[in-house]
Structure formats: C-alpha cells, structure tokens
Amino acid sequence: MSQVADSKGSRARTATAKRQRLTAAAARVVHQQGVERTTIADIARAADVPVGNVYYYFKTKDDLVAAALSEHAHGLQTLTTRLDRLPDPRQRLKGLVAAWVGERELAARYGCPTGTLASELGKRDEGGLAEEAGKVIRLLLDWAGHQFRQLGLPDPDGLALTLVSAYQGMSLLANALREPGVMTREGRRLTDWLDSLPDPRD
C-alpha cells in the first residue's frame, strides 16, 4: 500500500515539476519572441518536455500565455516580498529601481517582460489575456502606491504611476536603442527623484 502511495506521490511531484518548467519556459520564450511568433513546440523545447505532453497541462497556447503572466506576477511578488523586509519605504522603492537596473541587459534586448506582453496582447480584439496583463502591472502600481502612502506623501497613487511609467519608458528606449546604459542612467535619475521627495513624517 505504501509503495502505491509513494508511486502516486512521485508521479504527482514529477507532474508538478514539469508544469513549473513549462510555466517558466513560457514566460521566458514569450518575452523573447512575443506571443505571435511563439509556438507550443518552442515552449516545450525550452522546458525540455515532449510536445505531446504539453497538452496534458495546457490545452492551448493562450493557456501557456496565461501561465507566463502568472509567472510574471509570482516573480513580482517574490521581489516585493524581499523588498518589504527593508525597514523604510523609500529604501524599498529605491530597491525596486535597483532591481530594474539589474535587468538592464535583458531589457535592452527584449524590453520589460510584462510591459511588452501587455502591449502585444492589447492589440488583440479579445480582452481576457490583455486584462490579465493589466492586473500584473496593477500589482506593481498598488505596491508602489502603498510605499508612497507610508511615506505620507500626497497623491501616492499618482507618484506610483509616475514611477512605473518611467520604468516602462526606460525599458522601451533601452530596447529600441539596444542600449542597457539607458536603464542605468534613468535608474539613477529615478533614485535621485526618490531621494528628493520630502518626508512629511520628519
């Protein structure tokens, strides 16, 4: 009986690991190639999973794109959870900018993972996946707005929009110019801007 249970448990772990590999591969490949150019075979190859097995986990390419968005959301939540350990909201926001700059090579080559995907999906007629992409960006806006609110600054949501808009802009320009230094320079400006904001708590 225990051998049967162990066997089932082993199969379940293998299935979970395979699904996670497919999800991570979908996020990576869709970012690099875009939705339209990416095939299920591309994702299967990147995940080292036989193409026929993919359909056991994801019925359509759109299901894989949704999984990629989920992976982006998870990555963002992992980052913000780490930043939340910092004692000061200004330091958290500066940590966020530093994380963006740390991805400058990737941004210069492919753009912002979520931003480019949201832009591509927004050109479709149907709204489901585009709305999901918007939700990931909303997670970032909400987190940043919370930090500005903790600083006691007026219009915290507007400040969050300014910050995230600057990130999307510098990612787009770094990608268009194929110049990672754009991220470095603009990241420095954002950090200086954050430092210049008054602290009403003083």
C-alpha positions in Angstrom: 0.0 0.0 0.0 2.8 2.4 0.9 4.6 1.6 -2.3 1.4 2.6 -4.3 1.2 5.8 -2.3 4.9 6.6 -2.9 4.5 5.9 -6.6 1.5 8.3 -6.8 3.3 10.9 -4.8 6.4 10.6 -7.1 4.2 11.0 -10.2 2.5 14.0 -8.7 5.8 15.6 -7.9 7.1 14.9 -11.4 3.9 16.4 -12.9 4.2 19.5 -10.7 7.8 20.0 -11.7 7.0 19.6 -15.4 4.2 22.1 -15.2 6.5 24.6 -13.4 9.2 24.1 -16.1 6.6 24.8 -18.8 5.3 27.9 -17.0 8.8 29.3 -16.5 9.7 28.4 -20.1 6.5 30.1 -21.4 7.4 33.3 -19.5 10.9 33.3 -20.9 10.2 32.4 -24.5 7.1 34.7 -24.9 9.2 37.5 -23.5 12.0 36.8 -26.0 9.9 36.1 -29.1 6.5 37.6 -28.5 3.1 35.8 -28.4 2.5 35.6 -32.1 6.0 34.2 -33.0 6.0 31.7 -30.2 4.7 28.1 -30.7 3.8 25.4 -28.2 6.8 23.5 -29.7 9.1 26.4 -28.8 8.0 26.3 -25.2 8.2 22.5 -25.0 11.7 22.6 -26.3 12.8 25.3 -23.8 11.2 23.3 -21.0 12.7 20.0 -22.2 9.3 18.5 -22.3 7.9 16.4 -25.2 5.4 18.5 -27.3 2.7 15.9 -26.8 3.0 16.1 -23.1 2.3 19.9 -23.1 -1.4 19.3 -23.8 -1.8 17.4 -20.6 -1.1 20.6 -18.7 -2.1 23.4 -21.2 -4.7 22.9 -23.9 -3.9 26.0 -26.0 -1.1 28.5 -26.5 -3.3 31.1 -24.8 -3.3 28.9 -21.7 0.5 29.0 -21.8 0.5 32.8 -22.2 -1.8 33.0 -19.1 0.7 30.8 -17.3 3.5 33.2 -18.4 1.6 36.1 -16.9 1.1 34.1 -13.7 4.9 33.6 -13.6 5.5 37.3 -14.0 3.1 38.0 -11.2 4.9 35.4 -9.0 8.2 37.0 -9.8 7.0 40.4 -8.9 5.5 39.2 -5.6 8.8 37.4 -4.8 10.7 40.7 -5.4 8.3 42.9 -3.4 8.2 40.4 -0.5 12.0 40.7 -0.4 11.9 44.4 -0.6 9.3 44.5 2.2 11.9 43.3 4.6 13.7 46.7 4.3 12.6 48.9 7.2 12.0 52.1 5.2 9.5 52.6 2.3 11.9 55.0 0.5 14.6 52.3 0.6 12.1 49.7 -0.7 11.3 52.0 -3.7 15.0 52.5 -4.4 15.5 48.8 -4.1 12.8 48.3 -6.8 14.6 50.7 -9.1 17.9 48.9 -8.4 16.2 45.6 -9.4 15.0 47.1 -12.7 18.5 48.4 -13.5 19.9 45.0 -12.6 17.8 43.6 -15.5 19.2 46.2 -17.9 20.8 43.7 -20.4 17.5 41.7 -20.6 15.5 45.0 -21.0 17.8 46.2 -23.7 17.4 43.0 -25.7 13.7 42.3 -25.1 12.0 45.1 -23.2 10.0 44.8 -20.0 8.6 41.3 -19.7 5.1 42.4 -18.6 5.0 45.7 -20.5 5.9 44.2 -23.9 3.4 41.4 -23.3 0.6 43.8 -22.2 1.3 45.9 -25.3 1.1 43.0 -27.7 -2.0 41.5 -26.0 -3.7 44.9 -26.0 -3.7 44.8 -29.8 -6.0 41.8 -29.8 -9.7 42.1 -30.1 -10.5 39.8 -27.2 -9.8 41.3 -23.7 -9.1 38.3 -21.4 -5.4 38.0 -21.6 -4.9 41.7 -22.0 -6.8 42.3 -18.8 -4.6 39.7 -17.0 -1.5 41.5 -18.2 -3.0 44.7 -16.8 -3.6 43.0 -13.5 0.2 42.2 -13.2 1.0 45.9 -13.8 -1.7 46.9 -11.3 0.1 44.7 -8.7 3.2 46.8 -9.2 1.3 50.1 -9.1 -0.5 49.1 -5.9 2.7 48.1 -4.2 4.5 51.3 -5.1 1.5 53.4 -4.1 1.5 51.7 -0.7 5.1 52.7 -0.2 4.4 56.3 -1.1 1.4 56.3 1.2 3.6 55.0 4.0 5.9 58.0 3.4 2.9 60.2 4.0 3.2 61.9 0.6 0.2 63.4 -1.2 -1.2 61.6 -4.2 0.7 58.4 -3.6 -1.1 56.6 -6.5 -0.1 59.4 -8.8 3.5 59.1 -7.7 3.3 55.3 -8.2 2.1 55.9 -11.8 5.0 58.3 -12.4 7.5 55.7 -11.1 6.1 52.8 -13.1 5.6 55.0 -16.3 9.3 56.0 -16.0 10.3 52.3 -15.8 8.2 51.4 -18.8 9.7 54.3 -20.8 13.3 53.5 -20.0 12.7 49.8 -20.8 11.2 50.7 -24.1 14.0 53.1 -25.0 16.7 50.7 -23.8 15.2 48.1 -26.1 14.7 50.4 -29.1 18.2 51.7 -28.9 19.7 48.3 -27.8 21.5 50.3 -25.0 21.5 48.9 -21.5 23.1 52.2 -20.3 19.7 53.9 -20.7 18.4 51.8 -17.8 21.5 52.7 -15.7 21.2 56.5 -16.4 17.4 56.7 -16.0 17.6 54.5 -12.9 20.0 57.0 -11.3 17.6 59.8 -12.1 14.7 57.9 -10.5 16.8 57.2 -7.4 17.7 60.9 -7.2 14.0 61.8 -7.6 13.0 59.4 -4.8 15.7 60.9 -2.6 14.4 64.4 -3.3 10.9 63.7 -2.2 10.1 65.3 1.2 9.4 63.1 4.2 6.3 64.5 6.0 7.0 62.1 8.9 10.1 64.1 9.9 
